[in-house]
Every structure is written in C-alpha cells, then in structure tokens.
Amino acid sequence: MKSFTAAEVSKHNKEEDLWTVINGDVYDLSRFVDMHPGGSGVLLASGIAGGDSSEAFFSLHRSDVLLRYQRYKIGILADPASSPYLLPIAGELSKVPSAEPPWLVPTFQSPYFKDSHRALQKEMRFFFDTYVKKEAREREVSHEPPSKELMELMGSPRWEINAMRMGPGKHLQGRKLPGGVSPNEFDYFHEMVVVQELVRIGSPGYMAGLQAGMVIGLPPVLNYGTEKMKAEVLPQILAGRKFISLAISEAAAGSDVQGMTTRATKTADGKFYEVTGTKKWITCGHRSDYFMTGVRTGDRQLSMLLIPRTDRVETKIIKTSYSHAAGTAFVTFDKALVPVENCLGGEGNGIKVILSNFNHERAVICHRIARQSRTIYEETMKWAHLRKVFGKPLIENPVIRQKLAKMLAKVDAGQAWLEHIVYQMCNMTYEEQAKRLAGPMALLKFYLSRSQGEIVDDAVQIWGGRGITQGGMGVYIEQAQRTFKFDSILGGSEEVLADLGVRQASKIMPKAVL
C-alpha cells in the first residue's frame, strides 16, 4: 500500500479534498464529508482535516467502526509522530491488564487449568469472535433469534459446542472435541471455558436465545431419562436442530417451586398424563420443541415431565429488559397428552430432579456473571485511558482509580471463589454436588450477582451519558445496566439463595459454645 508523509497529508485539508490519519492509516474522506453522521463541520475542524485524528476518533467511536469505512483507506503514514492505538484482534487475548482471568495470563500459574483448557479456550475464542459476535450484535438489536445455520454449526462434529455446554458426561463419548480435548478428560473447567468465551460476545438477550434453554432443560434427560428418551431427544438437540427449555416458574409461584399449580392427571387407561396449566418467563420457550416441565401429580406430589410441543401447547413472547432474541415465553398447556414414560426420576420425585438440576444451572450463571463483570471492567479500564476531561485522561483522577480498584477486586475475588467451587464439582458425583454444594453454590451466585450490580453502577458513573446510551462507545455498559438484574433473579433470587446458603450451613451446625 502507498506510503504518505505527514506533510503530504496536511495539504489535503479542504471539504472537496480532505484526508486524515487514523491509527497510522491514511483515509481520503472527500466523498464522505457530507455523509458524516456528525456533520461536515466535525471533519473540517482543525487537526482533523489534513491531520492525525486518531485521538478524536477513538474518543467518539468504537474500533469496529473503522472496519465499515475501509474503502476510504488509501495508504499508510510514513512518519507517525506516536505509536498507534492497540486494536482488539479477533481470536486473541486482550492485552489490557486483568482483562483476562488470571489463569490465562502467561506469567501466572494455576493449579486448576492444564494445556487442554488453554487449547480449548483458543478454539472457542476464535469461534465466537469469527462466527457469532457480528450476528449477536445485530440480532440483539433486531430481536431476531440466532440463525438456524449458526445453531447447527455449534452442534456440528467440527465444534460440538452444544454438547460441551452440558458439562462432562457420557454424552461426550465418541465425539471429537476442539483443541484436541478427549471426552474422558473434559471436566467442569472445560465447560467454564466454553461458557465464559461465549459471554464475551456481549449480547445478553441473544446469548440467552443461543440454547440457554438447553443448558438448563436438558440435564434431567441426561441424568434421569431412559435410554429410549435419550436416543430420541439428545441427537437432535445437541446437533442444534431442535430446542428444549426448562419450564418451572409460574406467574403465582416464582421461586416457590412447591407453589406450582400446573397439573398432570393420568388418563383412564393409565398410558398418558393430561397436563393443564401455565408457565412464565421460560427462556427459549417460544421456539422450543420440548419442555422439561415441573407438574403437580398429586396434592403433595411434584413430578418432572418431558412434554413435546403439540397443538395443545401454546407459547407467546414475553417482552423483557433484554432482547426478544432470547425467546422468553409464556407457555400454556391445554390438556396436553404426555406418555407416562416421559416422567423423569419416577412420579413424585420431581423435587429431587429439580433441585439437582439447579446446581448446574447456577454454576453456569456464575460462569456468566464472573466473565460479564470482567468485560465491564475491561471496557471501563480502556475508556478511562481514552477519555479526556479538563485536558487529562480520566485515569488520572483518584476517584476513577478508586472505582476501578473496587471493580477489579470484586472481579478477581469472584473468579477465584468460582474456580474453587468448580474444583469441588470435578471431584464429586452429580448426587454429591446436589447434597454438598447447594449452599456454597447459592452463596457464590448471591455474591457474584450482588457484586455485578455494584460493578455496573461504578462503570456507569465513569462512562457518564455514554453508559446509558444504546449503541456507540458505551454499548456494553448500557446493556449491562439494563440487564444485570436478570442474573440476580434467574436460577433463584439473591435473597432466596442467601437464605439457602445459611440454612444449608445450619443443617450441619454442631452444638457449640463460646
């Protein structure tokens, strides 16, 4: 590409002949002046027309804006006065301090992560940056669900992402996993890698629509389903061709699982259940083919049924704070017929199935919160160095540094606690996890979600108006402040989980004296 000196660029400083330098590249904006969204006056300002506008550009635009205007690039600057800004590179680690969890920092050591985790992380970052991020950003705004092509790519033999999101287990046997990871060595830390790399796409509603229903609705099939049920359901769902969601919450029940009223009554011949009732806030429910549903099979008896979609099952979109791409639905069962063999864990054992399922659901939510909080920190750390106020970068203000310190302390503390819990999961059976980790997992989620609220609040204060403006520089901060409460409610509200954590501890409290 042709090279120009700063002196040559400076001669092109008129409306009909306007060049500028952005990050060491020379752009001819003569045909763009009148189309500039901020008006032609911005481009004609001193220092921009015929000069280096890098600082002004990056104080107003995200780096991906440059990609949309590469057609105006005509060369490079031969004699730059300063080093270029560091642009994010798809698939690579961020160079912003503490933007990555400590185990990914080359100079740090971790007792939990091995080469296979790092190899998988590299593959997952490439996948989500290359195939998902652009669609996610567009559909978060348009409210369209994830594309069929992407869902099937995630479930393809090349990637097997849907299968890996279900954690370790027999369902991985015979699959070739990315990064050369063998199904036998795949553990809960590998699952954490997949989830946390997915979270970096920064589109919460779209991300929920990206098979979040599968993550919380399929474990009962894996752990309690018959071989026939697994053979019929698993291949289609893990391949991304069909969808499942977890249908527990009801309008009048919420976190009160025992308060559900959806009822399943056996038909006269005893071959089917007839299910009548409604479920609310069901993630991915609007496009689901199956519903893993909590039902009342007696006055004091709860059961779990796998209910296929029929003309007796109706779903309607619920508009929530995040994108309708999530497919959050109100579900109505109107005398839906379900084979009795679709009862998982046996009739009356619904609470056992539901509670064991909650641990995995909450673990995934914890992965998500921890990574989302770190992304908010990274965005804010970069902004504090880019943004100038009263002639100085924000980072030179002690108040700003104090806020960033609090953010990072919470982020790293949460990740460390999360890794400790995941290590316990790796060394317990599924049944032991449900028994021993319900309390600790509940407290971890309580801590992470409460910390995320504080992190988001500090971030918005640092970003100012951009932190409450959809799109533009603070797009991820605005999304976070609008949607972070999902994580404090889904999977059990903060208050319920905090109480659960203490109650679980009280159960094993010995008689003790001071």
Secondary structure, 3 states (H helix, E strand, C coil): CCEECHHHHHCCEECCEEEEEECCEEEECCCCHHHCCCCHHHHCCCCCCCCECHHHHHCCCCCHHHHCCHHHEEEEECCCCCCCCCCCCCCCCCCCCCCCCHHHCCCCCCCCCCHHHHHHHHHHHHHHHHHHHHHHHHHHHHCCCCCHHHHHHHCCCCCCHHHHCCCCCHHHCCCCCHHHCCCCCCCHHHHHHHHHHHHCCCCHHHHHHCCHHHHHHCHHHHHHCCHHHHHHHHHHHHCCCCCEEEECCCCCCCCCHHHCCCEEEECCCCCEEEEEEEEEEECCHHHCCEEEEEEEEECCEEEEEEEECCCCEEEEECCCCCCHHHCCEEEEEEEEEEEHHHEECCCCCHHHHHHHHHHHHHHHHHHHHHHHHHHHHHHHHHHHHHCEECCEEHHHCHHHHHHHHHHHHHHHHHHHHHHHHHHHHHCCCHHHHHHHCHHHHHHHHHHHHHHHHHHHHHHHHHHHHHHHCCCCCCHHHHHHHHHCHHHHHCCCCHHHHHHHHHHHHHHCCCCCCC
